[in-house]
Amino acid sequence: MSTPPNDLLHGKINLETSHINWHELQTVFARGQVVRVSSELDLVEVAIKLSEDDKNTLESWMTSGHVGEVDNETAKQWYETKKDLWAVVVRPWVLVQDSDSEQVKP
């Protein structure tokens, strides 16, 4: 019995998630390659949808404010507080999630 491809991808991405300090992401942020994921969403599921290029789902999340760029105010706050975030790489993007607070903007 084989494991479905999506289960394999989920397991692979789940193993690649890690905590990282915002200070370590400054270069990636400066290049505009950091994607903020709301704590209302599962970071691994968002990474899967991004890797599958599921434009409809991603667009819906972006429109609702659940996925998007890290704004300068948030970046500054994370820098000043030396914030640790959950992160996963889906090249060329680094998806980050602050599980301590909600970031959805209406």
N, C-alpha and C positions, 0 to 999 in steps of 0.2 A: 504494500500500500504506500503510495507516494504522497508527499505533502504538497498541497496546492501552492502554485507560485506566489500568490499574494501572502500566504502564511510564511513562506520562506523570506520574502522581502520584509515583512513586518518584523520577523525575528532578527534579521540582519540589521535593520535600521535601529531596532530597540537596543541591540548590543552596542551600537555606535553612539548612543546618547551619552552625554556626560555633563557634569557641572563645569562651568568655566567662569572665571571672573571677567567682568566687563572690560577691565583694563587690558586684558589679553586680546580683545577684539577691536581695538582702536583702528588698526590698519584696515581691517576688513570693513568696518563701519565707514571709514573715510572713502573707501572705494564704492560705497553704496550697495554692499552685498550682504547686509544683515537684514533678515526678515523677522519681524516681531509676530509671535503667535500668542493669541489670547489664552489665558488659563482656562477658559471655557472649552477649548478644543484640546484634543489629544495630539501632542507634538509629533508622535510617530505617525499618526494618521495623516497629518498635514504633510509631513515629509514624503509619505507614500504618494499622496495625490500630486505633489510637486514632481516627484521622480517619474510619475506616469503621465505628466503633462495634462492633467485633468483640468482644463481651462474653465469649464463651467463651474465646478465646485470651488476652485480657487477664486474666480471672479465673484462668486456669491459671498465667500468669506471676506474678501477685500471690501466689497460694497458694504457689508455689515460692520466692518471695522475689526473683525476677528483676526485678520491677517493683514500685515502692511509693513511699511518702513518704520524704523525707529526714529521718532522725531527728535530734534535737537534738545528739547527740554528734558525728555526722558533720558536721553544719552548722558546729558550733564548730571542729572540726578543719580543715575547708575554709577557714573564715574566718581562723583563725590562720596557716595556711600560704599564704594568698592563692592558693588552688587555681584553676587554669584547667581548665575542663570543656568537653566537647563539648555543644552544646545545639541544640535546635530547638523552635520554637513550634508547638503545635497548640492553638489557642485553646480554652479559657482557660488551658491548661496550658503549662508550659515543661518539656520533657523534658531531663534532664541525664545525662551519662555520664562517669564517671571511668575513663579507659582505662588508668590506671596501677595500679589495684588492684581486686581483686574485692570486691564488696559483698554477695554472696548470703548470706542468713542462713537456716539450716535451720529 
